[in-house]
Amino acid sequence: MVMRSPTFLVGSEKQRGILNEFQRRDQHFTEEYQKNKPLCFSAKTYQKTHPGKSKLGHKDADATLASPMLLGVADGVSQLEEFGMDASELPNELLKVCEELGMTQLIPDRAATVNPQDMYRGPVSLLKEAYEETESLGSTTVLLAVLDNSTKIHGKLHPMVAVLTIGDCELLMLRRLDGRQSGFEAVFHTEMQRIDGHSQTPLQLARVDDRVDPDFDEELALEVIERGSAVHCVSAYEGDIIVLGSDGIFDNLFLEEIVEIVNEALPPPKPGNFVPTQPALLREIAKRLVEESHAKSDAGPHGLPETPIGLGGKMDDTSVVVGEVVEWTKAHSEVWAQVHKQNQWRNLVSCGAFDGALACRSCHRADDSGSDHELDLTNERDRAFHSNSIASDSDDDEGKKCIIQ
């Protein structure tokens, strides 16, 4: 027989005190993280194949995306090299098209001028449209984080991050929950999608020919997007840190280790207004995450280190995007206007018609993609903007449920 303890009556004065406490907490949170303004991402990327995998001659099949409204990681299936395919082509083309669609649909100053048929309808619709516009063969996992400034609650702007994942790339969102002078804590984390729980068989988005699967049908790929993708909606606040990584990151590092690395690089700031993090520091965090992931396969005095999948982790392509949520400002609008004009020229000319600064982006694939144009964030109020050519370093969703976090 199961014994149940009774529910006790709470008196009026006790409830009134609790409500006052709730109100004070909510007011404190609202004042520190104002929501009634458009937000965007400031982000950098880093990717590198594990040296152990490089020795086998495999090409890096990962792709990353860091743009003001859209972050992404796509992890191509290297096994397709055995069939004479370039496993990196589909991940790179897919994220490139996602970026173009996302920036057309999501830029705050332009969203109101978009044709109704081209409006943002959620991450599933965006990924479907992007896939249908690609031509490359391949198979890849996909992770997207979309900053949507169209959401309103009680008439006030409430930016949200829509997260879509197919496969085993993961996203971790960090926030200073106890005020700006506190450390970062995890507030949201996606889960891997793996068939039968096997670390080598994630759910994938594919386009292959008879060499791989004579029975392949693109309708299956669209069904994977519509029915297989996991979608979440999470509130976004200025100063949030978002880490997107391939399984090479999250199979080798525990969440606590990632949080610790971010807190070491971004200690609590001095009291005052929020000041965005310099992009170069975000890249250093991304680079360290990759290096720490690779280090897990190095045996120490006590043997191989522990990882989420066992001793030593895995030797894999390893890619990560580290982004910070910041205010969308007039400077961002001016910079993006330059990018938009430049892209229009790219669409009018053939590759190589102009010098390297304006040639097609596909001719300049970089390991550290970053953004085409990024702001100097040294001064929060007087952000000077400058154009950077692409950095090159060696090293309909109504059917989906959104979880409001």
C-alpha positions in Angstrom: 0.0 0.0 0.0 1.4 3.4 -1.1 1.2 6.0 1.6 0.7 9.6 0.4 1.5 12.7 2.5 -1.3 15.2 2.4 -1.0 18.6 0.7 -0.8 21.4 3.3 -2.7 24.6 3.0 -0.5 27.7 2.5 -1.8 30.8 4.3 -2.5 34.1 2.6 0.4 36.0 4.2 2.8 33.2 3.2 1.6 33.2 -0.4 1.7 37.0 -0.6 5.4 36.9 0.5 6.2 34.3 -2.0 4.6 36.3 -4.8 6.5 39.4 -3.8 9.7 37.4 -3.9 8.8 36.0 -7.4 8.2 39.6 -8.6 11.5 40.8 -7.3 13.4 38.0 -9.0 11.6 38.6 -12.3 12.2 42.3 -12.1 15.9 41.7 -11.4 16.2 39.4 -14.4 14.3 41.7 -16.7 16.4 44.7 -15.8 19.7 42.8 -16.4 18.6 41.1 -19.6 16.4 43.5 -21.5 14.3 41.7 -24.1 12.6 44.6 -26.0 15.3 45.0 -28.6 16.5 43.0 -31.6 19.4 40.7 -31.1 21.9 38.9 -33.3 24.9 36.6 -33.0 28.6 37.5 -32.8 30.4 34.2 -33.5 33.6 32.6 -34.7 34.4 29.0 -35.7 37.3 26.6 -35.6 37.6 23.2 -37.1 40.4 20.7 -37.4 40.5 17.0 -38.2 42.1 14.9 -35.4 45.7 14.1 -36.3 45.0 10.4 -35.9 42.4 10.6 -38.6 44.4 12.9 -40.8 47.2 10.3 -41.0 44.7 7.9 -42.7 44.3 10.4 -45.5 40.7 11.5 -44.8 39.6 14.9 -45.8 37.8 17.2 -43.3 34.2 16.7 -44.1 32.8 19.2 -41.5 31.3 22.6 -42.3 30.5 25.5 -40.0 28.5 28.7 -40.3 28.7 31.9 -38.3 26.5 34.7 -39.4 24.5 37.4 -37.5 21.2 35.5 -37.6 22.2 31.9 -38.2 24.8 29.5 -36.7 25.4 26.0 -37.9 27.5 22.8 -38.0 27.2 20.0 -40.5 29.3 16.9 -40.1 29.7 15.0 -43.4 30.0 11.2 -43.5 33.6 10.5 -44.5 32.8 6.9 -45.5 31.5 8.3 -48.8 35.1 8.8 -49.9 35.2 5.1 -50.5 32.6 5.6 -53.3 34.7 8.4 -54.9 32.6 11.3 -53.4 33.8 14.4 -51.7 32.1 14.1 -48.3 32.6 17.8 -47.6 30.6 19.1 -50.6 27.0 18.7 -49.3 27.7 20.0 -45.8 29.3 23.2 -47.2 26.8 23.8 -49.9 23.9 23.2 -47.5 25.1 25.7 -44.9 25.9 28.2 -47.5 22.4 28.1 -48.9 21.0 28.2 -45.3 23.0 31.3 -44.6 21.7 33.0 -47.8 18.0 32.1 -47.0 18.3 33.0 -43.3 19.9 36.4 -43.8 17.2 37.3 -46.4 14.4 36.2 -44.1 15.7 37.2 -40.7 17.7 40.5 -40.8 15.6 42.8 -38.6 15.7 45.8 -40.9 14.7 43.7 -43.9 12.2 41.2 -42.6 9.2 43.5 -43.1 10.1 44.0 -46.8 10.4 40.3 -47.7 7.8 38.9 -50.0 5.1 36.8 -48.2 6.2 33.7 -50.0 9.8 34.2 -48.9 9.1 35.0 -45.2 10.7 33.0 -42.4 8.4 30.1 -41.4 10.7 28.3 -39.0 13.9 26.2 -39.1 12.3 23.1 -40.7 10.9 25.1 -43.7 14.3 26.9 -44.0 16.3 23.6 -44.1 13.8 22.0 -46.5 14.2 24.9 -48.9 18.0 24.9 -48.5 18.2 21.2 -49.3 16.0 21.5 -52.4 18.3 24.3 -53.7 21.5 22.1 -53.3 22.9 19.7 -55.8 25.9 18.1 -54.1 26.0 14.4 -53.3 26.8 13.4 -49.8 25.4 12.6 -46.4 25.6 14.8 -43.3 24.3 15.6 -39.9 22.9 19.1 -39.4 22.6 21.5 -36.5 21.2 25.1 -36.9 20.6 27.9 -34.4 18.3 30.6 -35.8 17.9 33.9 -34.0 14.2 34.9 -34.5 13.3 38.5 -33.6 9.7 38.2 -34.7 8.3 36.7 -31.5 6.3 39.0 -29.2 5.0 38.3 -25.7 2.5 40.8 -24.2 3.2 43.1 -27.1 6.9 43.3 -26.4 9.7 41.9 -28.5 11.1 38.6 -27.1 13.9 37.2 -29.3 14.1 33.4 -29.5 16.7 31.0 -30.7 15.1 28.2 -32.8 17.3 25.1 -32.7 17.1 22.3 -35.2 19.2 19.2 -35.1 19.4 16.1 -37.3 22.0 13.6 -36.0 24.6 13.9 -33.3 25.9 17.5 -33.4 25.0 19.2 -30.2 24.2 22.7 -28.9 24.9 24.1 -25.4 23.6 27.4 -24.3 25.2 29.2 -21.3 23.9 32.2 -19.2 25.0 34.1 -16.2 21.9 33.1 -14.1 22.8 35.1 -11.0 23.5 38.4 -12.7 26.3 39.8 -14.9 28.9 39.3 -12.2 28.3 35.6 -11.9 29.8 32.7 -13.9 28.1 31.0 -16.8 25.8 28.0 -16.2 24.2 25.6 -18.7 20.6 26.5 -19.4 19.9 24.4 -22.5 21.4 21.4 -24.2 20.3 19.3 -27.1 20.4 15.5 -27.3 22.1 13.4 -29.9 20.0 11.4 -32.4 21.7 8.1 -33.0 20.2 5.0 -34.5 20.1 2.2 -31.9 22.3 4.5 -29.7 25.4 3.6 -31.8 28.1 6.4 -31.8 28.9 5.7 -35.5 25.3 5.8 -36.9 23.7 9.2 -36.4 20.5 10.2 -38.2 21.6 11.8 -41.5 20.4 14.0 -44.3 21.6 12.6 -47.6 21.6 12.7 -51.4 23.4 9.8 -53.0 23.5 8.0 -56.4 23.5 4.4 -57.5 27.1 3.9 -56.3 25.8 4.1 -52.7 22.1 3.3 -52.8 20.2 2.4 -56.0 16.9 2.9 -54.2 17.6 6.4 -52.8 14.7 8.8 -53.1 15.0 12.5 -52.3 11.5 12.4 -50.7 13.1 10.4 -47.9 15.5 13.2 -47.2 12.6 15.7 -47.0 10.9 13.3 -44.7 14.0 13.2 -42.5 13.8 17.0 -42.2 10.1 17.1 -41.6 9.7 14.1 -39.2 13.2 13.4 -38.0 14.5 16.8 -37.0 14.3 17.8 -33.3 13.2 21.5 -32.9 13.3 23.6 -29.8 12.7 27.3 -29.1 14.7 28.9 -26.4 14.6 32.5 -25.0 17.6 34.6 -26.0 19.2 37.2 -23.8 22.0 39.6 -24.4 25.3 38.0 -23.2 24.2 34.4 -23.7 27.0 32.1 -25.0 26.0 29.4 -27.5 28.4 26.5 -28.3 27.6 24.3 -31.4 29.8 21.4 -32.0 30.2 18.2 -34.0 30.3 14.8 -32.2 34.1 15.2 -32.2 33.5 17.9 -29.5 30.6 16.4 -27.4 31.8 12.8 -27.6 35.2 13.8 -26.1 34.3 16.6 -23.6 31.8 16.5 -20.7 29.5 19.5 -20.5 31.1 20.6 -17.3 34.5 20.8 -19.1 33.0 23.0 -21.8 31.4 25.3 -19.2 34.7 25.5 -17.3 36.6 26.4 -20.5 34.2 29.2 -21.3 34.3 30.6 -17.7 38.1 30.6 -17.7 38.1 32.7 -20.9 35.2 34.9 -20.0 35.4 35.7 -16.2 32.6 37.9 -14.7 33.0 41.5 -16.0 33.2 44.6 -13.9 29.9 46.3 -13.0 28.4 48.4 -15.7 26.7 48.1 -19.1 27.1 45.0 -21.1 30.1 45.0 -23.4 30.3 42.4 -26.2 33.2 40.0 -26.4 35.8 40.5 -29.1 35.4 38.0 -31.9 39.1 37.0 -31.6 38.4 35.8 -28.1 35.4 33.8 -29.2 37.7 32.1 -31.8 40.3 31.3 -29.1 37.6 29.6 -27.1 36.5 27.6 -30.1 40.2 26.6 -30.8 40.7 25.5 -27.2 37.6 23.3 -27.3 38.9 21.5 -30.4 42.4 21.1 -28.8 41.0 19.8 -25.6 38.9 17.3 -27.5 41.9 16.0 -29.4 43.9 15.8 -26.2 41.5 13.2 -24.8 43.2 10.5 -27.0 46.6 11.2 -25.4 47.4 8.7 -22.7 48.7 10.2 -19.4 50.4 8.7 -16.4 47.1 7.1 -15.4 46.1 6.0 -18.9 43.6 7.5 -21.3 41.2 10.3 -19.9 37.5 9.7 -19.4 35.1 11.0 -22.0 31.3 10.7 -22.4 31.8 7.7 -24.7 34.5 6.0 -22.7 38.3 6.2 -22.2 40.1 8.1 -24.9 37.0 9.3 -26.8 37.2 9.3 -30.6 39.5 10.6 -33.4 37.2 12.5 -35.7 36.7 15.7 -37.7 36.2 18.3 -35.0 34.4 21.5 -35.5 32.8 24.1 -33.2 31.0 27.5 -33.4 31.1 29.8 -30.3 28.6 32.6 -30.5 27.5 35.4 -28.2 24.1 37.0 -28.3 24.4 40.8 -28.7 22.2 43.7 -29.7 21.5 44.3 -33.4 22.6 47.9 -34.0 22.7 50.5 -36.7 26.3 49.5 -37.3 25.2 45.9 -38.0 22.7 47.2 -40.5 25.3 49.3 -42.3 27.7 46.4 -42.5 25.1 44.0 -43.7 24.0 46.4 -46.4 27.5 46.2 -47.8 27.4 42.4 -47.7 24.1 42.4 -49.4 25.3 44.6 -52.2 28.4 42.5 -52.6 26.4 39.3 -52.8 24.2 40.9 -55.6 27.4 41.5 -57.6 28.5 37.9 -57.0 25.3 36.7 -58.5 25.8 38.8 -61.6 29.3 37.8 -62.5 31.0 34.5 -63.1 33.7 33.2 -60.7 37.0 35.1 -61.2 35.5 38.0 -63.1 36.8 40.3 -60.4 39.7 40.2 -58.1 39.8 37.9 -55.0 37.9 40.3 -52.8 34.7 39.9 -54.9 35.2 36.5 -56.4 32.6 33.7 -55.6 32.9 32.6 -52.0 33.0 28.9 -53.1 36.6 29.6 -54.4 37.7 30.6 -50.9 36.7 27.9 -48.5 38.3 28.6 -45.2 38.8 26.4 -42.1 37.9 29.3 -39.8 34.9 30.8 -41.6 33.7 33.5 -39.2 31.6 36.2 -40.9 32.4 38.0 -44.1 32.0 41.3 -42.2 32.3 41.7 -38.5 32.1 44.6 -36.1 34.9 46.0 -33.9 33.2 45.6 -30.6 35.9 47.4 -28.5 33.5 50.3 -27.7 29.9 49.3 -27.1 28.4 52.6 -28.1 30.8 53.6 -30.9 31.4 50.3 -32.7 33.5 50.9 -35.7 32.7 48.6 -38.6 35.1 47.3 -41.1 35.0 44.9 -44.0 37.0 41.6 -43.8 37.4 39.4 -46.8 36.8 35.8 -45.9 39.2 34.7 -43.2 41.6 32.0 -44.1 43.4 30.0 -41.4 45.2 26.7 -41.8 44.1 25.4 -38.8 6.1 25.1 -42.6 6.8 24.4 -38.9 3.4 24.6 -37.4 3.4 20.8 -36.9 6.6 21.1 -34.8 6.4 21.7 -31.1 8.6 24.5 -29.7 9.7 24.2 -26.1 9.9 27.6 -24.5 12.8 27.7 -22.1 
